[in-house]
Amino acid sequence: MKKILFTMFVLLFTVPMAAQAHTVLTSSNPVEGQTITESLNEITLVFETQIEAGSTIALESAGQSFSFEEIVASGNTLQGRLTEQELPNGAYVIQWSIVGADGHPIKGEIAFNIELISEVVETVPAEPSTETAQEVKVAAPMTEVQKAGTAEQQEPFENSLLVTALLAILTIAIIAMAIAVFKKNKTPS
């Protein structure tokens, strides 16, 4: 019976730690579902814990892959600098694959859109002439990039805490039942 209690005691502390061991994405630039209205030169992913070498990023849009000039994994951050000067408008998916500090490989995706806005403005000469109106492209006002870290990206962390709490409660309940059975068996009939 002492072995059972010892095993349950060990499980009480090891199972919750194992549930929290996996690295999760805490923020990104761009964020999930974001619409970017300015040129994107770099993708940054920040994870809960340190990531190892061998972690990588891929960027795809409508079956086309876009290459990175450089991908750097440093501490808990994975950054990729794009080789393209300006990505065309459309829907994109960042596919990331990392090796967490615990050695487990983890994969994920972040979908976002690019909508570079340009306005066509016609200028008319002051005096009538034989020249036609000229088209001039004027960039729309720049907007700030949204702060990384949406509720959807933080959800895995919250779920791991919930799982940990439930496992701890379940383990305590099992230990209490084992103690009750042990005491019942010790009591003379």
Summary of the structure (lengths in Angstrom):
residues: 189
radius of gyration: 27.4
end to end distance: 19.0
largest distance: 115.5
contacts: 479
relative contact order: 0.22
helix: 29%
strand: 37%
